[in-house]
Amino acid sequence: MWLVTMLRWRPWEPRGRKMEMFARYRVPEYWIVDPQDQRIEIHALRGDGYELAQVAGPADEVRSSHVPGLSFVPAQAFPNE
């Protein structure tokens, strides 16, 4: 299992109580997607908390360490403006 959260009006929220709750339920990988900056953060569960495993900009390849074969370039996931 992995989880993806989209940043909206409260950018601090995914890194606070939500992240603590997901760690408590042992979600192994947690992605935070920022559509405004076209950026994706991947956090990996290590012990009782998360460690930032990757930050990918629009042209970087994002790769899951938990879901085999899941990789893409973030710019492909965001609409062109």
C-alpha positions as CSV (number, residue, x, y, z in Angstrom):
1,M,0.0,0.0,0.0
2,W,1.1,3.6,-0.7
3,L,-0.6,6.9,-0.2
4,V,-0.7,10.1,-2.2
5,T,-1.8,13.5,-0.9
6,M,-2.4,16.6,-3.0
7,L,-1.4,20.0,-1.6
8,R,-4.2,22.5,-1.6
9,W,-4.9,25.3,0.8
10,R,-3.0,24.1,3.8
11,P,0.5,23.0,2.7
12,W,1.6,22.2,6.2
13,E,-1.1,19.6,6.9
14,P,0.3,16.6,5.0
15,R,3.5,16.9,7.0
16,G,1.9,17.2,10.4
17,R,-0.9,15.2,11.9
18,K,-1.7,13.3,8.7
19,M,1.9,12.1,8.4
20,E,1.9,10.9,12.0
21,M,-1.4,9.0,11.5
22,F,-0.1,7.3,8.4
23,A,3.1,6.3,10.2
24,R,1.0,4.9,13.1
25,Y,-0.9,2.7,10.5
26,R,2.5,1.7,9.0
27,V,1.8,3.1,5.4
28,P,5.3,2.3,3.9
29,E,5.4,5.1,1.3
30,Y,3.7,8.5,1.3
31,W,3.7,10.9,-1.6
32,I,3.0,14.6,-1.4
33,V,2.0,16.2,-4.7
34,D,2.3,19.9,-5.2
35,P,0.5,20.8,-8.5
36,Q,1.4,24.4,-8.3
37,D,5.1,23.8,-8.3
38,Q,4.8,20.5,-10.2
39,R,6.8,18.8,-7.5
40,I,6.4,15.4,-5.8
41,E,8.0,14.4,-2.5
42,I,8.3,10.7,-1.6
43,H,8.5,9.9,2.1
44,A,9.5,6.4,3.2
45,L,8.6,4.9,6.5
46,R,11.7,4.3,8.6
47,G,11.1,3.1,12.2
48,D,8.3,5.1,13.7
49,G,8.4,8.0,11.2
50,Y,9.0,9.1,7.7
51,E,12.3,10.0,5.9
52,L,12.3,12.1,2.8
53,A,13.4,9.7,0.1
54,Q,13.1,11.8,-3.0
55,V,12.0,15.2,-4.2
56,A,11.2,15.4,-7.9
57,G,10.7,18.5,-10.0
58,P,8.8,18.5,-13.3
59,A,11.6,17.0,-15.4
60,D,12.9,14.5,-12.9
61,E,11.9,10.9,-12.8
62,V,9.9,9.8,-9.8
63,R,10.3,6.2,-8.8
64,S,8.5,4.2,-6.1
65,S,10.6,2.0,-3.9
66,H,7.5,0.2,-2.8
67,V,5.5,-0.3,-6.0
68,P,7.5,-2.2,-8.6
69,G,7.6,-0.6,-12.0
70,L,5.9,2.7,-10.8
71,S,8.0,5.5,-12.3
72,F,7.2,8.6,-14.3
73,V,8.2,12.2,-15.0
74,P,6.0,14.6,-13.0
75,A,5.4,16.9,-15.9
76,Q,3.5,14.1,-17.6
77,A,1.0,14.1,-14.7
78,F,0.2,17.8,-14.7
79,P,-1.9,19.6,-17.3
80,N,-0.2,22.1,-19.6
81,E,-1.2,25.6,-18.8
